[in-house]
Amino acid sequence: MPRRTSAEAAPLAVAIVAPSLSILGGQAVQARRLLDAWRDDRDISAFLVPINPDPPTWMRPLVRIKYLRTLVTQLIYLPSLVRALRRADVVHVFSASYWSFLLAPLPAVIIARLLGRPVLVNYRSGEAPDHLRRSAIARHTLRSADRNIVPSRFLQQIFAEHAIPADIIPNIIDTERFAFRLRDPLRPRLLSTRNFEPLYDVASTLRAFGIVQRCYPSATLTLVGTGSGDASLRRLAAELGLRGVLFAGRVAQEDIASYYAAADIYVQTPTIDNMPSSILEAFASGLPVVSTEAGGVPAMLTDEVHGLLAPIGDEGRVAAQILRLLEEPTLSRRLTLAARDTTDALVWDRVRDRWVAVYREACTRSVLQPRVTPV
């Protein structure tokens, strides 16, 4: 039967295939914000299909074993996809890269196709340049999708280099939760909210902070995050003789805004990135931002306009940019106000209709099989 496009029709059922917040990261955060925004919407009825489903009690000991964890997750995930996508009108797949792409987005796209459902791939990885260059499977899968949606001009350009069409719908930000406040005077209270994985290079953040602390002995640094580098980062902080470093660990999404409210400067030093929500949260909260110029960051943060950039791996330059903010209040204020203005286009009221249009267009381009289609 034809897909529904009338405003008077029942809401479109949209299956959002994405990690749940038990995998704390940008994809999970944006998926949850999208699901929350669709709640009680007149046009869209969205539901989560987690790529990391909770195992039954008797299988939980198995997920603590490295390789069995992946097998157990797949054994639960694949049947859950079939059940969930049968009741969807549109399938919205969040996508990372490399093995994650093969294990989660690829099966979702295949099953959506078998069920005759239109599928949108919402690709979000800063590793796209290398991933798409290496993976013919990824390139073919993305070209076969009804629509590809990316959150940044950076990713759109990477897709274009591989002749993969993609449209931009940006990440959304809750400007009520992340409330704007100018810091006057600006104090050396630094914040980073990137997980402790190699691509985020939090070690460079610690080294840059060490330089700042030599100039401002009372400076503090709060690190919100967790990951494989936790122990090595704690050792590095001790080796550098740093004071005032708080390892806050994993922080629930409903509590994260308080960390931005308590800080004065946001700093991050990734080697690979796309359009991190952390920078948007800092913009909305009134924190001037210093970042390395990784991936898509320069597409969202123009150097000397919305914040300050430094070369990847150059902690000396990162520290110098932080010191500029502390010593040039006029610069800090100008950057902060310009950054806040960019968030106006990222609130839900400005983004919602773009998602509705994409879902509806996908529905008009294919024919919906009955939701009970056997596989």
KAVENVEN-V407268 format. One line per field, one symbol per residue. psi: psi as a letter, one per 30 degrees, with the letter a starting at -180 (. if undefined). A space follows every 10 residues. Layout:
# KAVENVEN-V407268
psi->???
This chain:
# KAVENVEN-V407268
psi->lllkfkffll kkjjjjjlkl ffjjleeeee eeeeeeefkg kffkjkkkjk fikklleffe feffkeefee eeeefeeeee eeeeffgkek kjjkkblbee eefdeeeeee eeeefgkkkk kikgkfgeee efeejeeeee eefflekkkl gleeeeeeee fghjkklkjl llkjfeeikk kkjjlklhjl kkhklileff hfeeeeeeee eeffeifgkl kkjjllafge eeeeeeeeef hklgkjjfak kkeffeffee eflfkkklhl fklcikfeee eeeffgkkkk llhkbgefff jkkgefakll lkgifeeeee eeeeeffiee eeeeeeeeee fffefgleff fefeeeeeee eeefflkklk fgkl.
